[in-house]
Amino acid sequence: MTPAARLSAAIEVLGDIVARRRPAADALKDWGLARRFAGSKDRAAIASLVYDALRRRASAAWIMGAPHFEEASARAVLLGALRLARRMSAKSIGELCDGSRFAPAPLTCDEHQRLDAAELSLADAPSPVIGDFPEWLSPSLENEFGASLAVEMQALARRAPLDLRVNALKGTREKALAALAHIDPVATPFSPFGIRLTHGEDGRGPSVHSEPAFLDGLVEIQDEGSQLVSLLAGMKPGETAIDLCAGGGGKTLALAAFTRDEGRIIATDEDQRRLAPLHGRLQRSGARNVELRTPRRRGDEPLAGLEEQADLVLVDAPCTGIGTWRRNPDAKWRLRPGSLDRRLMEQEVVLERAARFVKPSGRIAYITCSLLPEENEARVTSFLERCPNWRTLPSDRLVAGFSPELAVLAAHGARQGAGLVLTPARTGTDGFFISVLERLK
């Protein structure tokens, strides 16, 4: 397919996503299944165009003359995204839209003028447009970031790199860097186990799943932010830890590697289907200190008998996922206030459940991939009000004993001091919050 034909296809897919309010991955899959002529490179290029447009949907619509993104056509958003996300000139965009077979229709005079004046037209745009986020989240995000809101949200609207975690049970970072040298890996700035791979101009990253280092368990795909919060949870060799919302097991595997397989880790999740990938990942990792406990039926407690036995309960809490918008940009436009309300209730429940399994002087590591204070500090504060025999560890204690590179994270404390907030703008990672709560004797 020609670049112009790929752009036409991307406009079609984006239109389907918007009209049917469906996940981008589903729309892209259906498009590819219906058009077998499109090769893997074509599908990847189209996906990259679609995701760039979703990342910049509000600002792209604005520069093309739509005061609200829902009023803009898929064509307008794609054209605006080419200008803002890919820094293409109006002339270059016009060359793609030449009206030839399979190409988009030629630019109108108005489209050409707006693309020429793109930077100027954003100067007076409101924060949700400049930062490309839903307007109803403005009060919460302003409360968290204040004057740095635009910078934070713009960073969250860019592409994310591909991060890997070196499995210390299989080798060192130096060994992994050497094994992956042909795809230009670099060490991540904070995590001592992290490796970063950059994407190409088309947004495609290396095919890590086919690399021997991945197949042999030397590396796992895991954002550096996720690695960091797993480290900061503070599990020590020989301790007993419970990963209460383990899902696919990324943090479970990290804990096992960080502690060199010394200790006991129990991984569980209310939805046993989410645990399914962990079986294969565990086998590949070589970890032997992990026990999976799956609920037999809804309402079943698979952790019965472990009350007050854990040194650490890691709660990777259900949340709105705002911190992952670089990777899941379509999710932010589907998010509604009702979704937040449900998550807040779920977070209260999971914290109460976690507390039952912590021994005196033990800890809960409460983690979200959200940047909303309602899901982060407010939930911790609410828990402490109900449970006075708990306290939060200050930022300097969270990073105590780690390398100087990691210790600097103490500067990124949440506004009320109840945890740390990692963001793309601050740390180059996905957005994460972590608070470690200690049970008093």
RODO-350037 format. One record per residue (C-alpha): residue number from 1; z, x, y. Coordinates in Angstrom, 2 decimals, padded with zeros to 5 digits. Each point is the difference from the previous one (the first is absolute). Example, Ala and Ser with C-alpha at 12.3 -4.5 7.8 and 13.67 -1.06 7.14 Angstrom:
2
1  007.80  012.30  -004.50 .
2  -000.66  001.37  003.44 .
***
This chain:
441
1  000.00  000.00  000.00 .
2  -000.70  001.14  003.53 .
3  002.83  000.34  002.54 .
4  -001.35  -003.10  001.75 .
5  000.03  -002.00  -003.25 .
6  003.57  001.12  -000.67 .
7  001.00  -001.24  003.44 .
8  -001.62  -003.39  -000.71 .
9  001.89  -000.19  -003.28 .
10  003.28  000.87  001.72 .
11  -000.57  -002.79  002.53 .
12  -000.56  -002.42  -002.88 .
13  003.15  001.09  -001.84 .
14  002.16  -000.12  003.12 .
15  -001.26  -003.49  000.71 .
16  001.07  -001.06  -003.49 .
17  003.47  001.55  000.45 .
18  000.54  -001.76  003.31 .
19  -001.40  -003.38  -001.03 .
20  001.95  -000.20  -003.24 .
21  003.10  001.97  001.05 .
22  -000.21  002.06  -003.17 .
23  000.95  003.59  -000.81 .
24  -002.66  002.54  000.88 .
25  000.03  001.50  -003.49 .
26  -000.91  -003.37  -001.54 .
27  -002.86  -000.60  002.43 .
28  -001.40  003.50  -000.53 .
29  000.22  -000.34  -003.78 .
30  -001.84  -003.33  000.02 .
31  -002.69  001.39  002.28 .
32  -000.57  002.96  -002.32 .
33  -000.11  -002.15  -003.14 .
34  -002.65  -002.23  001.56 .
35  -002.12  002.99  001.07 .
36  -000.30  002.39  -002.89 .
37  -002.66  001.98  001.85 .
38  002.67  001.49  002.26 .
39  001.17  003.37  -001.28 .
40  003.53  001.36  000.15 .
41  -000.68  001.90  003.22 .
42  -001.41  -003.14  001.59 .
43  003.05  -002.04  -001.00 .
44  002.37  002.68  001.25 .
45  -001.81  000.26  003.33 .
46  000.04  -003.77  000.47 .
47  003.70  -000.14  -000.85 .
48  000.70  002.73  002.54 .
49  -001.83  -001.95  002.72 .
50  001.91  -003.18  -000.87 .
51  003.40  001.69  000.02 .
52  -000.73  001.77  003.30 .
53  -000.90  -003.39  001.50 .
54  003.21  -001.57  -001.32 .
55  002.10  002.84  001.39 .
56  -001.48  -000.52  003.46 .
57  -000.70  -003.72  -000.19 .
58  001.82  -001.03  003.19 .
59  -001.18  002.86  002.21 .
60  -003.55  -000.19  -001.36 .
61  -000.14  -003.72  000.75 .
62  001.40  000.61  003.49 .
63  -002.62  002.53  001.05 .
64  -002.71  -002.35  -001.26 .
65  001.22  -002.77  002.29 .
66  002.29  -002.07  -002.26 .
67  003.49  -000.40  001.55 .
68  001.41  -000.74  -003.47 .
69  -001.17  001.64  -003.22 .
70  -000.32  -003.32  -001.84 .
71  -002.68  -001.05  002.49 .
72  -002.20  003.01  -000.73 .
73  -002.83  000.04  -002.53 .
74  -000.05  002.47  -002.86 .
75  -002.96  001.70  001.66 .
76  001.89  000.46  003.26 .
77  003.02  001.50  -001.78 .
78  -002.14  002.40  -002.03 .
79  -001.92  001.17  003.06 .
80  003.20  000.45  001.99 .
81  001.61  001.92  -002.88 .
82  -002.95  002.39  -000.20 .
83  000.62  000.79  003.67 .
84  003.80  000.28  -000.15 .
85  000.76  001.27  -003.51 .
86  -003.06  002.18  -000.57 .
87  -000.67  000.96  003.61 .
88  -003.68  -000.90  -000.29 .
89  -001.93  -000.40  003.23 .
90  -001.68  -003.24  000.99 .
91  -003.32  001.76  -000.51 .
92  000.86  001.04  -003.58 .
93  001.23  -003.49  -000.85 .
94  -003.20  -001.43  001.45 .
95  -002.05  002.23  -002.28 .
96  001.72  -001.56  -003.02 .
97  -000.64  -003.50  001.32 .
98  -003.76  000.20  000.28 .
99  -000.83  -003.34  -001.61 .
100  -001.98  001.57  -002.84 .
101  000.27  -001.23  -003.58 .
102  003.67  -000.14  -001.11 .
103  001.18  001.27  003.40 .
104  002.08  -002.01  002.50 .
105  -001.83  -001.68  002.85 .
106  -000.56  002.13  003.11 .
107  002.81  000.29  002.53 .
108  -000.05  -002.51  002.82 .
109  000.26  001.25  003.56 .
110  003.57  -001.27  000.14 .
111  000.96  001.81  -003.23 .
112  -001.52  003.24  001.25 .
113  001.84  -000.22  003.30 .
114  003.33  -000.75  -001.67 .
115  -000.37  002.88  -002.44 .
116  -000.78  002.32  002.92 .
117  003.13  -001.11  001.87 .
118  002.29  -000.12  -003.05 .
119  002.68  002.44  001.18 .
120  000.20  -001.53  003.46 .
121  000.26  -003.55  -001.33 .
122  003.11  000.87  -002.05 .
123  001.87  001.31  003.04 .
124  001.40  -003.40  000.95 .
125  000.37  -001.41  -003.51 .
126  003.41  -001.32  -001.18 .
127  002.09  002.02  -002.47 .
128  -001.04  -001.96  -003.13 .
129  -003.65  000.79  000.80 .
130  000.56  003.66  000.83 .
131  002.14  000.42  -003.11 .
132  -001.96  -002.36  -002.26 .
133  002.85  -002.12  -001.28 .
134  000.79  -003.75  -000.09 .
135  001.36  -001.22  003.33 .
136  002.97  -001.85  -001.51 .
137  001.48  003.34  -001.12 .
138  000.14  001.35  003.57 .
139  003.70  -000.74  000.71 .
140  001.18  001.65  -003.22 .
141  -002.21  003.06  000.33 .
142  000.86  000.43  003.68 .
143  003.67  -000.14  -000.96 .
144  -000.56  002.83  -002.47 .
145  -002.35  002.26  001.96 .
146  000.36  -000.90  003.67 .
147  -002.37  001.96  002.22 .
148  -001.55  001.82  -002.98 .
149  -001.25  -003.24  -001.58 .
150  -003.70  000.57  000.78 .
151  000.04  003.56  -001.35 .
152  001.80  -001.07  -003.17 .
153  -002.32  -002.91  -000.70 .
154  -003.15  001.97  000.74 .
155  001.10  002.59  -002.55 .
156  000.59  -002.80  -002.49 .
157  -003.59  -001.19  000.57 .
158  -001.59  003.30  -001.04 .
159  -001.08  001.06  -003.47 .
160  002.67  001.45  -002.25 .
161  -000.43  003.31  -001.85 .
162  000.40  000.20  -003.76 .
163  003.35  001.53  -000.93 .
164  001.05  001.31  -003.39 .
165  003.44  000.88  -001.37 .
166  000.31  003.05  -002.20 .
167  001.91  -000.82  -003.18 .
168  002.67  002.70  -000.18 .
169  000.35  -000.69  -003.74 .
170  -003.52  001.38  -000.49 .
171  -000.34  002.74  002.59 .
172  000.28  001.18  003.59 .
173  -001.83  -000.94  003.17 .
174  -001.69  003.42  -000.06 .
175  -001.34  -000.77  -003.48 .
176  -001.29  -003.39  001.13 .
177  -001.62  001.41  003.14 .
178  -001.83  002.54  -002.13 .
179  -001.11  -002.64  -002.50 .
180  -001.39  -002.18  002.80 .
181  -001.40  002.80  002.18 .
182  -003.55  -001.33  -000.34 .
183  000.93  -003.17  001.95 .
184  001.76  001.83  002.85 .
185  003.64  -001.11  -000.41 .
186  002.69  000.92  002.51 .
187  003.79  -000.12  -000.21 .
188  001.62  -002.96  001.76 .
189  002.26  000.92  002.93 .
190  003.29  -001.50  -001.23 .
191  000.12  -000.67  -003.72 .
192  000.32  003.20  -002.06 .
193  -001.93  -001.77  -002.77 .
194  -002.80  -001.49  002.11 .
195  -003.72  000.77  000.11 .
196  -002.43  -001.62  002.43 .
197  -003.71  -000.64  -000.40 .
198  -002.13  -001.15  002.91 .
199  -002.75  -002.59  -000.20 .
200  -003.61  000.67  000.84 .
201  -001.93  -001.43  002.92 .
202  -000.83  -003.05  -002.11 .
203  003.69  -000.64  -000.71 .
204  -000.25  001.02  -003.63 .
205  002.55  002.33  -001.51 .
206  -000.27  002.18  -003.11 .
207  000.06  -001.72  -003.38 .
208  003.46  001.24  -000.94 .
209  000.29  -002.18  -003.11 .
210  -002.59  002.16  -001.76 .
211  001.66  003.30  000.86 .
212  001.65  001.90  -002.89 .
213  003.08  000.53  002.18 .
214  000.41  -003.79  000.22 .
215  -000.88  -000.72  -003.63 .
216  002.50  002.63  -001.17 .
217  002.79  -001.41  002.17 .
218  000.27  002.92  002.43 .
219  -000.62  -002.28  002.99 .
220  000.48  -003.68  000.81 .
221  -001.40  -001.99  002.91 .
222  002.87  -000.72  002.40 .
223  000.11  -000.10  003.80 .
224  002.16  002.72  001.51 .
225  002.20  -002.65  001.60 .
226  000.75  -001.50  -003.41 .
227  000.82  003.48  -001.30 .
228  002.36  000.58  002.93 .
229  001.99  -003.20  -000.37 .
230  000.31  000.70  -003.72 .
231  001.41  003.44  000.82 .
232  002.32  -001.36  002.69 .
233  001.43  -002.52  -002.46 .
234  001.97  003.04  -001.12 .
235  000.06  -000.27  -003.78 .
236  001.63  003.10  -001.51 .
237  -000.64  001.46  -003.47 .
238  002.28  -001.61  -002.56 .
239  000.49  -003.24  001.94 .
240  -000.82  -003.53  -001.15 .
241  -002.50  -001.80  002.20 .
242  -001.53  -003.47  -000.10 .
243  -003.39  -000.69  001.56 .
244  000.47  -003.71  000.58 .
245  -003.50  -000.90  001.26 .
246  -001.94  002.66  -001.87 .
247  -003.43  -001.62  -000.01 .
248  -002.59  002.55  -001.13 .
249  002.68  002.69  -000.07 .
250  -000.96  002.43  002.76 .
251  003.58  000.56  001.15 .
252  001.34  -000.07  -003.57 .
253  -002.32  002.87  -000.93 .
254  000.94  001.86  003.18 .
255  003.72  -000.24  -000.77 .
256  -000.60  001.28  -003.54 .
257  -001.96  002.98  001.28 .
258  002.38  000.82  002.85 .
259  002.97  000.13  -002.40 .
260  -001.92  001.99  -002.65 .
261  000.55  -002.76  -002.56 .
262  003.79  000.50  000.20 .
263  001.89  -003.28  000.18 .
264  -000.84  -003.59  -000.81 .
265  -002.44  -002.30  001.81 .
266  -000.31  -003.70  -000.79 .
267  -003.10  -001.64  001.43 .
268  -000.43  -003.76  000.22 .
269  -001.82  -002.67  001.97 .
270  000.24  -003.78  000.16 .
271  -003.72  -000.19  -000.78 .
272  -000.56  001.78  -003.30 .
273  -003.76  000.08  000.66 .
274  000.58  002.43  002.85 .
275  001.71  002.40  -002.41 .
276  -003.00  000.16  -002.34 .
277  -001.64  003.11  001.58 .
278  003.25  001.93  -000.20 .
279  -000.19  000.41  -003.78 .
280  -003.15  002.14  000.18 .
281  001.16  001.84  003.10 .
282  003.26  000.96  -001.69 .
283  -001.81  001.38  -003.01 .
284  -002.30  002.07  002.21 .
285  002.90  001.28  002.12 .
286  002.05  001.33  -002.90 .
287  003.19  -001.63  001.32 .
288  002.50  -000.80  -002.76 .
289  003.00  -001.27  001.94 .
290  -001.53  -003.32  001.06 .
291  000.85  -003.28  -001.72 .
292  -002.00  -003.16  000.73 .
293  001.75  -003.34  -000.03 .
294  -002.16  -003.08  000.37 .
295  001.24  -003.58  000.42 .
296  -000.78  -002.17  -003.00 .
297  -000.21  -003.16  002.07 .
298  000.37  -001.11  003.61 .
299  003.62  000.30  001.09 .
300  000.88  002.46  -002.76 .
301  002.14  003.01  001.06 .
302  -001.38  003.02  -001.86 .
303  002.71  002.23  001.49 .
304  002.93  -001.93  -001.54 .
305  002.70  002.44  -001.08 .
306  -000.78  002.56  002.72 .
307  002.30  -001.50  002.63 .
308  001.75  002.71  002.07 .
309  -001.59  002.82  -002.01 .
310  -002.70  001.33  002.32 .
311  000.40  002.94  002.38 .
312  -003.12  -001.21  001.79 .
313  -001.89  -003.27  000.16 .
314  -003.38  000.39  001.65 .
315  -001.20  -003.23  001.60 .
316  -003.69  000.17  000.89 .
317  000.37  -003.41  001.58 .
318  -002.70  -002.67  000.16 .
319  -001.30  -000.01  003.57 .
320  -002.95  -000.82  002.23 .
321  -001.57  003.41  -000.68 .
322  -000.80  000.71  003.64 .
323  000.42  003.73  -000.61 .
324  -002.96  -000.01  -002.40 .
325  -002.52  -001.55  002.41 .
326  -002.03  003.23  000.12 .
327  -000.79  -000.56  -003.69 .
328  000.06  -003.82  -000.04 .
329  -001.37  -001.05  003.40 .
330  -001.06  -003.44  -001.19 .
331  003.63  -000.86  -000.78 .
332  001.08  000.06  003.64 .
333  -002.35  -002.79  000.96 .
334  001.27  -002.21  -002.84 .
335  003.67  000.51  000.86 .
336  001.76  -003.09  001.33 .
337  003.56  -000.68  001.28 .
338  000.80  -001.93  -003.16 .
339  -000.70  003.12  -002.07 .
340  002.55  001.94  002.03 .
341  002.62  -002.73  -000.44 .
342  -000.44  000.09  -003.78 .
343  000.30  003.76  -000.09 .
344  003.24  -000.05  002.00 .
345  001.58  -002.34  -002.52 .
346  -001.21  002.13  -002.91 .
347  001.44  003.12  001.62 .
348  003.43  -001.61  000.34 .
349  -000.06  -000.95  -003.68 .
350  -001.12  003.40  -001.28 .
351  002.66  001.86  002.02 .
352  002.72  -002.26  -001.40 .
353  -001.32  000.60  -003.50 .
354  -000.17  003.77  000.51 .
355  003.64  000.17  001.11 .
356  001.19  -001.31  -003.37 .
357  -001.22  003.09  -001.84 .
358  001.38  002.70  002.31 .
359  003.15  001.85  -001.01 .
360  002.70  000.84  002.58 .
361  -001.30  002.80  002.26 .
362  -003.52  -000.79  -001.23 .
363  -002.97  -000.78  002.21 .
364  -002.79  -002.48  000.70 .
365  -003.23  001.43  001.42 .
366  -001.57  -002.95  001.84 .
367  -003.69  000.69  000.60 .
368  -002.82  -002.06  001.48 .
369  -003.58  000.77  000.96 .
370  000.53  -002.17  003.08 .
371  000.48  000.90  003.67 .
372  001.64  -003.27  001.03 .
373  003.70  000.30  000.95 .
374  000.63  -003.43  -001.55 .
375  -000.89  001.42  -003.42 .
376  001.71  003.32  000.55 .
377  003.10  000.53  002.13 .
378  000.74  -003.71  000.30 .
379  000.18  -000.36  -003.77 .
380  002.29  003.00  -000.32 .
381  002.24  -001.33  002.79 .
382  000.14  -003.43  -001.61 .
383  000.98  001.54  -003.35 .
384  002.77  002.10  001.59 .
385  001.41  -003.05  001.76 .
386  000.31  -001.79  -003.34 .
387  001.18  003.08  -001.91 .
388  002.50  001.99  002.08 .
389  000.66  002.49  -002.81 .
390  -003.37  001.64  000.67 .
391  -001.24  002.36  002.73 .
392  -003.32  001.57  000.98 .
393  -000.49  003.74  -000.15 .
394  -001.01  001.55  003.35 .
395  -003.42  001.63  000.37 .
396  001.31  003.56  -000.16 .
397  001.68  -000.71  -003.37 .
398  -003.23  -001.44  -001.39 .
399  -001.82  003.29  000.58 .
400  002.93  002.35  -000.71 .
401  -000.85  002.67  -002.55 .
402  -003.78  -000.37  000.33 .
403  -002.44  002.52  001.43 .
404  -000.27  000.43  003.80 .
405  -003.43  -001.66  -000.12 .
406  001.50  -003.13  -001.51 .
407  003.23  000.12  002.02 .
408  -001.92  -000.66  003.22 .
409  -000.46  -003.58  -001.20 .
410  003.53  -000.69  001.24 .
411  -001.55  -000.31  003.46 .
412  -001.75  -003.20  -001.08 .
413  003.07  -002.18  -000.25 .
414  -000.27  -003.76  000.35 .
415  001.11  -001.47  003.32 .
416  003.46  -001.06  -001.14 .
417  000.54  003.08  -002.15 .
418  -000.07  -001.80  -003.36 .
419  -002.81  002.06  -001.54 .
420  -003.20  001.96  000.52 .
421  -003.43  -001.33  001.00 .
422  -003.12  001.93  -001.03 .
423  -003.34  -000.93  001.57 .
424  -003.57  001.31  000.15 .
425  000.54  001.03  003.63 .
426  003.32  001.78  -000.61 .
427  -000.42  001.54  -003.41 .
428  -003.63  -000.53  -001.04 .
429  001.13  -002.20  -002.89 .
430  -000.15  -003.67  -000.80 .
431  002.74  -002.01  001.71 .
432  003.36  000.03  -001.80 .
433  003.63  -000.82  000.70 .
434  002.89  001.39  -002.01 .
435  003.71  -000.60  000.29 .
436  002.52  001.38  -002.48 .
437  003.15  -002.09  -000.38 .
438  003.10  001.40  -001.65 .
439  002.58  -002.08  -001.83 .
440  003.53  000.92  001.04 .
441  002.68  000.59  -002.65 .
***
